[in-house]
Amino acid sequence: MEENKQEGPKNENDDLYEHFRFVAQKGQQPLRVDKYLMNYIENATRSKIQKAAKDGNIYVNDTPVKSNYKVKPNDVVTVLFSPSL
């Protein structure tokens, strides 16, 4: 499992987001992206992950996905969490 936080903002508001990037392992069984991310992001709630998906902030292979997308082997999953108010 490869994980890293992205460095450097993409635009002026990007520094307000938490960035995570994961590469699914070869043997990854199809699993909903929201459940997949729950396994790898410490202190993330399912509702926070689903909100990120609804807001278009979860990407698989650079394409925005909904929370019911099934992660497959070698998928690159990126998530941006907006700051809580």
C-alpha positions as a Markdown table, in Angstrom:
| # | Residue | x | y | z |
|---|---|---|---|---|
| 1 | Met | 0.0 | 0.0 | 0.0 |
| 2 | Glu | 1.4 | 3.3 | -1.0 |
| 3 | Glu | 0.2 | 6.5 | 0.8 |
| 4 | Asn | 1.3 | 10.0 | 0.7 |
| 5 | Lys | 0.1 | 13.5 | 1.5 |
| 6 | Gln | 0.3 | 15.7 | -1.6 |
| 7 | Glu | 2.7 | 18.6 | -1.3 |
| 8 | Gly | 2.1 | 22.1 | -2.6 |
| 9 | Pro | -1.2 | 23.8 | -3.3 |
| 10 | Lys | -2.8 | 23.5 | -6.8 |
| 11 | Asn | -4.5 | 26.9 | -6.4 |
| 12 | Glu | -4.9 | 29.5 | -3.7 |
| 13 | Asn | -7.6 | 27.6 | -1.8 |
| 14 | Asp | -6.0 | 24.2 | -2.1 |
| 15 | Asp | -3.9 | 24.6 | 1.0 |
| 16 | Leu | -7.1 | 24.3 | 3.1 |
| 17 | Tyr | -7.6 | 20.7 | 2.0 |
| 18 | Glu | -6.1 | 17.5 | 3.4 |
| 19 | His | -4.7 | 15.5 | 0.5 |
| 20 | Phe | -4.4 | 11.7 | 0.5 |
| 21 | Arg | -3.2 | 9.4 | -2.3 |
| 22 | Phe | -3.3 | 5.6 | -2.2 |
| 23 | Val | -2.4 | 2.9 | -4.8 |
| 24 | Ala | -4.5 | -0.2 | -4.5 |
| 25 | Gln | -2.4 | -3.4 | -4.2 |
| 26 | Lys | -2.3 | -6.1 | -6.8 |
| 27 | Gly | -4.6 | -8.5 | -4.8 |
| 28 | Gln | -7.2 | -5.8 | -4.0 |
| 29 | Gln | -10.7 | -7.3 | -4.1 |
| 30 | Pro | -13.4 | -4.9 | -5.5 |
| 31 | Leu | -14.4 | -2.7 | -2.5 |
| 32 | Arg | -16.5 | 0.4 | -2.4 |
| 33 | Val | -14.2 | 3.5 | -2.3 |
| 34 | Asp | -15.8 | 4.8 | 0.9 |
| 35 | Lys | -15.1 | 1.6 | 2.7 |
| 36 | Tyr | -11.6 | 1.3 | 1.2 |
| 37 | Leu | -10.7 | 4.8 | 2.4 |
| 38 | Met | -12.1 | 4.0 | 5.9 |
| 39 | Asn | -9.5 | 1.3 | 6.2 |
| 40 | Tyr | -6.6 | 3.7 | 5.4 |
| 41 | Ile | -7.4 | 7.2 | 6.7 |
| 42 | Glu | -7.0 | 7.5 | 10.4 |
| 43 | Asn | -9.8 | 9.5 | 12.1 |
| 44 | Ala | -11.9 | 9.6 | 8.9 |
| 45 | Thr | -15.6 | 9.0 | 9.3 |
| 46 | Arg | -17.7 | 7.4 | 6.6 |
| 47 | Ser | -19.9 | 10.5 | 6.4 |
| 48 | Lys | -16.8 | 12.7 | 5.9 |
| 49 | Ile | -15.7 | 10.4 | 3.1 |
| 50 | Gln | -19.1 | 10.3 | 1.5 |
| 51 | Lys | -19.3 | 14.1 | 1.7 |
| 52 | Ala | -16.0 | 14.3 | -0.1 |
| 53 | Ala | -17.4 | 12.0 | -2.8 |
| 54 | Lys | -20.6 | 14.0 | -3.1 |
| 55 | Asp | -18.5 | 17.2 | -3.5 |
| 56 | Gly | -16.5 | 15.6 | -6.3 |
| 57 | Asn | -13.3 | 15.4 | -4.2 |
| 58 | Ile | -12.5 | 11.6 | -4.5 |
| 59 | Tyr | -10.7 | 10.7 | -7.7 |
| 60 | Val | -9.7 | 7.3 | -9.0 |
| 61 | Asn | -7.1 | 7.4 | -11.8 |
| 62 | Asp | -7.7 | 11.2 | -12.0 |
| 63 | Thr | -11.5 | 10.8 | -12.6 |
| 64 | Pro | -14.0 | 11.9 | -10.0 |
| 65 | Val | -16.1 | 9.0 | -8.6 |
| 66 | Lys | -19.1 | 8.5 | -6.3 |
| 67 | Ser | -18.8 | 6.6 | -3.0 |
| 68 | Asn | -20.1 | 3.4 | -4.5 |
| 69 | Tyr | -17.2 | 3.1 | -7.0 |
| 70 | Lys | -15.4 | -0.3 | -6.6 |
| 71 | Val | -11.7 | 0.1 | -6.1 |
| 72 | Lys | -9.7 | -2.5 | -8.2 |
| 73 | Pro | -6.0 | -3.5 | -8.2 |
| 74 | Asn | -3.6 | -0.8 | -9.2 |
| 75 | Asp | -6.2 | 2.0 | -9.0 |
| 76 | Val | -4.8 | 5.3 | -7.8 |
| 77 | Val | -7.2 | 6.8 | -5.3 |
| 78 | Thr | -6.9 | 10.5 | -4.3 |
| 79 | Val | -9.1 | 12.3 | -1.8 |
| 80 | Leu | -9.3 | 15.9 | -0.8 |
| 81 | Phe | -11.0 | 16.7 | 2.5 |
| 82 | Ser | -12.3 | 20.2 | 2.8 |
| 83 | Pro | -11.8 | 22.0 | 6.2 |
| 84 | Ser | -14.5 | 21.7 | 8.8 |
| 85 | Leu | -16.1 | 24.9 | 9.8 |
